[in-house]
């Protein structure tokens, strides 16, 4: 009977008494308040700071942009504007090239105003520049359209630097055009004075052809020079608005470095040929920038290793001090006993991209080879190699705590080199980069934890 009576009493709650239940509700309320407080001060998805404004109008709020602080919102807006400016100005430049061909070159050719040789002298390699611009602009526009289709209104997935490096071979085409510009203008001036029909055609075109915007042929012929000198400025604007961890940040800097090197090289060649004009807009801007590495060193290095330009990356380059120790006792005596000489050093990496299209993958493929190219300081206007390139797959790189201002590179079964930079931090950076590729490519990489004198048997360490 007692069991039946107790069975009739069925609990309607979960078995938690009133006091525990009240505590649970209070704790849930506190948790909800904490979540709401965190949401009100959630970290910015770009920089991690917690100064986001509280969004009150949920319907009109773009949730993705609501996760950004005011500073990062502004930066994304600036980056989008800079990217669109790059693409739009490239399209405008392409329109000027089309005008040169369709409004000047083809009519002059059809009317027989000039011979083919004279046309070639005035218009140079304009067709090559047109082809490159069309391909470059097509990829840029596809990248923009794809970003908008995927809902990327800020164009954060657009990698201008990566695309620019894919078309880095257009820079020699600009160089050819720029170096012939002075002779082209001189030829045009001479022919205009000599041929009355040519002079009449140019005057009528400028005044009556609305497509020319009352600009003469000489103004349009300057378009490639103006475009190539504007690339560093446009890339600088994108770099300024791109965070360091963005996947395109490194490519943007490399693209800017390459174009600056080519412009400096064009200026140098122009002076050597005795021309009075220079790429003034770049020279004025370059005064505020770091010293640009002369492109002749890169050309020398590429010619030496024989790699394709599009598969080559210049990881590091600059001046280092080099010494060749006669034996292994220099570490005990210190680096002061070594005789150092200044040397230009380039760290080149040869890699295959995972995909031929930058739209599919912005990441490079595996490293196939890496070398150090040692170049003596310029003598008599030319660079000279100290020796054949050092292949890092055959080298071991090490440092000693007692000589932390230097690092040693041993070429297996051959020579040893000691390097240092005037700045100790930069010396360490060189060491880490060279060691990275040496370990990655070395056939002994599975035994990387072993000491160098155990891994290999060099002539001076054999018993």
N, C-alpha and C positions, 0 to 999 in steps of 0.2 A: 504493500500500500504506500509506503514511503517513497519507493522508487517511482510509482505511477504518478504521485503528486509532484515529485520534482521534475518528472518528464514533461508534465503539462506546462511547466514554466519554460517558455522558449525565448531566448535572448534575441532582441530585435537589433541590437547594435553589433559592432565587430568584436566585442569582447574587451574594448578599451574603455576604461572608466571615464567619467566626466572630466576629471582633472588632467589625465594624460591627453585626452582628446583636445582639451582647451590649449594645452601646451603645444601640441602638434600644429593646431591652427595658427597659433601665434608665431611658431617657427616658420611655417609656410608663408605667412604674411611678411615676416622679416626677409625671407629669401627672395620673395617677389619684389620687395622694395629694393633689395640689393641688386637684383637683375635690372630693375628699372633705372637705378642709379648708374650702373655700369653702362647701360644702353645710352643714357644721357651723356656719358663721358667715355664712349667707346673709343678705342685707339684708331687713328687714321691708318687706312690700309697701305698707304704709301710710305709714311715716315714713322708711324707708331706713336705719334704724340696724341694727347688727349684733350685737345682744345676745340673739339668739333662743336658747332652750334646745335642746339636742340631743335629738331624738326617738329613742328606742330601740325602742319598741313600734310597729312600722309598721302592724300590722293594726288597732290601736285608735286610730290617729292620724288625725285629719281633716287631710288634706294642705293644704286651703285655709287653715285656721286655724293650721297649723304654720308657715306663712310669715309670721306676725305675731309681733312682740315682745310681751312681757308687758303693756307699757303700752297698746299698741294693741288687744290682746285685751280688756283691761278696758274701754277706751273703746268698743269695738264692743258689748260686753255692756251697758254703760250706755246707749248710744244705742238699742239694741233695746228695753230696758226702758222708756226714755222714750217711744219711739214707741208701744209697746203701751199704756202708761199713757194717752197722749193719746187713742188710739182707744177704750180701754175706758171711760174717764171720759166720753167723748162718748156712748157707748152708754148709760151710766147716767143721764146728763143727759136723753137722749131718753126713757128709761123714766119719769122724773119728769114730763116733759111729757105723756106718754101718760096718766099717772095724773090729772093736772090735768083733762084733757079727758074721759076716760072715767069717772072716779070722782066728779068734782065737776060739771063744766060740763054734760055731757049729762043726768045725773040731775036736776040742778036745773032744767034747761030742760024736761025731760019732765014733771016734777011741777008745773011752773008756780010754783015758789017765787019766782022773780024775773022781771021783764020782760026783753025782749031788750036794751033800753037799759041796764038795770042789770047784766046779764051782760057786756055789752061794756065797761062801766066797770070791772068787777072784773078780768076776764080779758084785757082789752086785745087785743093782736094775737098771742095765744097760738097760733092756728092757723098764722100765718105762720112763727113760730119752729119749730113742729112740721114743717112742710113743708121748711124749710131744713135742719133737723137730719137728717131722713130722707135727703135728697139728699146732704148732706155725709158722713154716716156710710156710705152705700152706696158712695161713691167710695173712702173710706178703707179699708173692708173689702175691696173689690175689689183695691186696691193691695197690701194685706197678703197676700191669698190668692194673687195673681199672683207675689209675691216667693217665697213658700214653694213654689209649683209649679215655679218655675225654679231651685230649689235654693239660694235666697238665704236661708239660715237666720238671718243677722245683720240682715236687712231693710235692707241698705245701698242698695238700689234704690228704697226707699220715700221719696218726696219730700213730706213733710208741708207744708213751706213753700210749695211750688208749688201743692198742692191748696188750701191755705188762701187763697192769693191768687185762685184761681179762684172761691172763694166769699166774696170780700171784701165783696160786697153784702149779706151777712147782718149786717154791723156796724150799718148804719142801722136794721135791724129791732130789734136789741138796744137801740139808742139810744131808739127809740120806746117800747119796753116800760119801760126804766129811768126815763125821764122821767115816765111815768104811774104809776109804782109807788106814790108817796106818796098820790096821790088815790085809787088803787085800794084801798089798805089802809084809808084813812079811810072810803070808801064801804062796805067790808065791815063795819067796826066799827059804823057807824051802822045798817046794815040788820040786823045780827045782834041789836042791842038792840031794834029795832023789830018784827022778825018772829020769832015764837016757833017756828014750823015750821022756819024756816031754822036757828035755834039748835039745835033738837033734831036735825035732819039732820046738822049738822056734828059734834055731840057723838057721836052714834051711829056715824058714819063713822070717827071717830078711834079709838073704843074697840073696835068690832066688825069693822071691815074690815081683814083681815090684810094686804092689799096696801098699806095706808098706813103700815105699820110704826109705828103709834101717833103719827104726825105729823099736825098739823092743816093746814088749807088754807093758812094764812099761811106755813108753812114751805115748802110746795111752790111757792107763788108767788114765793119768793125764789130758786128754782133758776136762772132765766135770769141774775139778777144775780150769783150765785155763779159761774156758768159763764163769763161774759164776763170777770170779773175774774181768773179762773184761767188764761186763755189766755196772758198774758205769761209767767207762771211756767213753764207747761208748755213753751212754745216756748224759753224760756231754757235749760231742762234739755237739750233736744234740741240747741240750738246749742252748748252747752258740750261735748257728746260728739260733735260733728260737726267733722271737719277742715276747714280753710279751702278746700281744693281740691275738696271734695265739691260736686257740681253743685247741691245744694239749699241750700248754706250762705248764698248771697246772698238767696235767696227767704225763708229762715227769718228773716233779719234784717229784711228788708222787711216781712214779715208781723207780726213783733213790733212794729216801729215803727208800723205802721198801727193795730194794736189799741190800743197805748198812746195814740196820738193821739186815737182815738175815746173812750177812757176819760177822758182829760183834758178833752175837749170836753163829755162828759156831766157831769162834775163842775162845769165852768164854767156850763153851762146850768142845772144844779140850783141853784147859788147865785143866779143871776140871777132864778129863779122863786121864790126865798125859801124853798125847802125846807131842812129841817134835816139830812136824811140825805145822805150822800155814799158813794161807792164806797171805803170805808175800806181794804179789803185792797189795792187798787191804790195808793192814796195812800201807804201805809206802804212798799210796795215801791218806788215811784217815787223815794223819797228817796235810794235807793242807785244810781239810774240817772242817765244823762245827761238833760238837760232835753229834754222831749218837745216837738216842734214842734207848735204849735197847729193843729188840723185845719181851723180856719176859713180859714187861708191856702190850704190845699189845695183846699177847696171853692170859694174865690174864684178860684183859678187854673183849676180844671176848668170852672167856669161861664164863665170868660172865653174859654178856647180852644174850648169846646164839644165836647170829646172824650168818648168812652165811658169810664167808670171802669175797666172790665175791660181796656181796651186802653192804659191810661196807666201809665207808670212814672215815679216821682219819682227821678231819678238822683242829684241833689244838691239840697240846700236849706239855707239858713242866711243869716247876716248878712254882707254885703259892703259895702265903701265904694266909692262911685261918684262919678266926676267926668266932666264933659263939657268937654274942652279946646276953646278957641276956635279954635285952628289947630294945625298940625303942628309947631310950634317947641317944644312943651313937653318933648319928649324931650331936647333939648339943655340946657334949663334945669333939668330934673329934676322929679320928681313933687311936690317940695315947693312948687312954684309953683301946683299945682292945689288947688281947693277941693273936698274930699270930703264927702259926706253918707252917713249910714248908710242901708242899704236891705236889705230882705228879698228874696232872690233864690231862685227855684226853677227848676231845670232839668228840664223835662218832656219825655218821649219818648213818641211815639205809635207803637205797633207792632202788627202783626197776627201772631197765633200761627200756627205752621205747621199745627197740628191743634187742633180744638176740644176734644179730649180730652187731659187731662194724662197719661193712661196711655200714649199713643202717642208723645208728644214733650214733654219738659220744657223744650225750648229755644224761646224766642220767635222769631217770624218777622222779616222785614226791617223796618227802621225806616222809617216813612212820613213822620214829621215830628218836629221837635225845636224847642222854643222856650225862651226865657228870659222868665220873668215877674218883673217888678220891682214890688215892693209897698212902699209907704211904711210906716214904723212906725205901729203902731196909734194911732188918734186918735179920741176920743169913742166908744170901744168898737167901731170898725169899721176894716177894712183898706181902703186906697185904692190903686189902681194908679197908678204913675207915668206910664205910657203903655201903648199896646197892646203885646202880647208881641213880643219880638224873635225872628223866625223865622231859625234858624241857616242855613237853606238860602240866605238872602240876606245872610249875614254872613261876614266874614273876620276871623280871630282871629290876633293876632301878639304877640310880645314883643320887647323890646330888651335886649341884654346890659347896657347902661348903666343900665337901670331894671328890674332883675330882681325887684323887689318889687311890680310891677304887670304887667298885660297889657291890651292894647287890643282892642276889638271895634268893627269898622267895619261899619255897615249900608250896603250898596251904594247909592250915590247919595243917601244921607240923612245920618245922624248918626254920630258916633264917641263911644265910651264908654271910660273907663279904670276898671278894677276892681282892687281889692286887698283882701286879708284881713289881719287883725291878725297872723296867723301866716304867714310866708313860704312854708313848705312847703304849707300849705293853699291859698295863692294859686296855686302851681304845679299843684296837683291840680285846682283849678277850671279853670285854663287848658287842661290836657291833656284834660279831659272835654269842654269846650265846643269845643275845636279838633277833637276826634275827630268829633263829629256835624256840625260845620260842613263838614269835608272830605268826609264820607260823603254828605251831602245836597246840597252845593253844585253848581250846574250847571257850575262852573269846575273841578271836582275833577280832571279829566284834566290840568290845568295846575298842579297843586298845588305843583310845585317852583319855579314862578315867584314873583317878589316881588309883594306885594300892589299896589304902585304901578305895576306893569307890567300886572297882570291886569285891573285896573279903572281907570276914569277918573272919580274922584270930583270934585265941583265945585271943591274947593279945590286939586286937583292938576292941573287942566287948564291948558294954557299960555294 
